[in-house]
Amino acid sequence: MRAADGPQGPSTGSERAATGRGRRTASGVWRWRHSSLRRTTDLVEAWVALAALLLIAVASPATGLAVGLRVNASLQHQVAQQHEERHETTGVVLRPVRATRTTGDAEVGAGYAGPVVVLARWTAHDGSKHTGRASTVLRAAEPGDTFPLWTDDAGRIVNRPVDARTATAQAALSGFGAFAVLASVAHCARLLVVRRLMQRRYARLDRAWARVGPEWGRTGAGG
């Protein structure tokens, strides 16, 4: 009689093959191809494990690398564009307007003085003079103090442009995120399939036991 689909026997070897070790997974698939004890669920589980391994070991890193390179190219283009459109200049404090103090804030650290809003004047990239409010990290902004700021072509204050290293770090995080997501999906899908296969095996075992159980141990029943 063909071996029952239980938790022992050939299923033990196939479950070991599904641990994620590539060489053992591939050999497990090959070993069960023509075995007389092989069940359909054994072969399905081995192929699912091999497919998950390929996704985690090959497809996921390749996808992460592709995403990282694509994001990096986009961010580097934005960095170059920002450096073309934004220009560093020097602001001169005319008088303080408002000081924002966040001493003791856990997010910025104890003793940190937040940005100070001042009335300042600056010269734009085209040589035009401007006056307006600006934020500075000066701890004590006094008239005549200078601080760096960035402006656009029209002389309006803008944020500091992103540097290339920061863009590269963001792209690397994006690539790693894509790798982690795809690898997690492959692993979870394998676990789900294996769980369904185990349920199917136990169901077959219950049906087989229901057929032979009443006769077990009787004389002449082969028990």
Secondary structure as the mmCIF struct_conf table of DSSP 4:
data_model
#
loop_
_struct_conf.conf_type_id
_struct_conf.id
_struct_conf.beg_label_comp_id
_struct_conf.beg_label_asym_id
_struct_conf.beg_label_seq_id
_struct_conf.end_label_comp_id
_struct_conf.end_label_asym_id
_struct_conf.end_label_seq_id
HELX_LH_PP_P HELX_LH_PP_P1 ARG A 2 ALA A 4
BEND BEND1 ASP A 5 GLN A 8
TURN_TY1_P TURN_TY1_P1 GLY A 9 GLY A 9
HELX_RH_AL_P HELX_RH_AL_P1 PRO A 10 ALA A 17
TURN_TY1_P TURN_TY1_P2 ALA A 18 THR A 19
BEND BEND2 GLY A 20 GLY A 20
HELX_RH_AL_P HELX_RH_AL_P2 GLY A 22 ARG A 31
TURN_TY1_P TURN_TY1_P3 TRP A 32 TRP A 32
BEND BEND3 ARG A 33 HIS A 34
TURN_TY1_P TURN_TY1_P4 SER A 36 LEU A 37
HELX_RH_AL_P HELX_RH_AL_P3 THR A 40 LEU A 54
HELX_RH_PI_P HELX_RH_PI_P1 LEU A 55 ALA A 59
HELX_RH_AL_P HELX_RH_AL_P4 SER A 60 GLU A 85
STRN STRN1 HIS A 87 ARG A 101
TURN_TY1_P TURN_TY1_P5 THR A 103 GLY A 104
TURN_TY1_P TURN_TY1_P6 ALA A 106 VAL A 108
TURN_TY1_P TURN_TY1_P7 ALA A 110 GLY A 111
STRN STRN2 ALA A 113 THR A 123
TURN_TY1_P TURN_TY1_P8 HIS A 125 ASP A 126
BEND BEND4 GLY A 127 GLY A 127
STRN STRN3 LYS A 129 THR A 136
BEND BEND5 ARG A 139 ALA A 140
TURN_TY1_P TURN_TY1_P9 PRO A 143 GLY A 144
STRN STRN4 THR A 146 THR A 151
TURN_TY1_P TURN_TY1_P10 ASP A 153 ALA A 154
BEND BEND6 GLY A 155 GLY A 155
STRN STRN5 ILE A 157 VAL A 158
HELX_LH_PP_P HELX_LH_PP_P2 ASN A 159 ASP A 163
HELX_RH_AL_P HELX_RH_AL_P5 ALA A 164 VAL A 212
HELX_RH_3T_P HELX_RH_3T_P1 GLY A 213 GLU A 215
TURN_TY1_P TURN_TY1_P11 TRP A 216 GLY A 217
TURN_TY1_P TURN_TY1_P12 THR A 219 GLY A 222
#
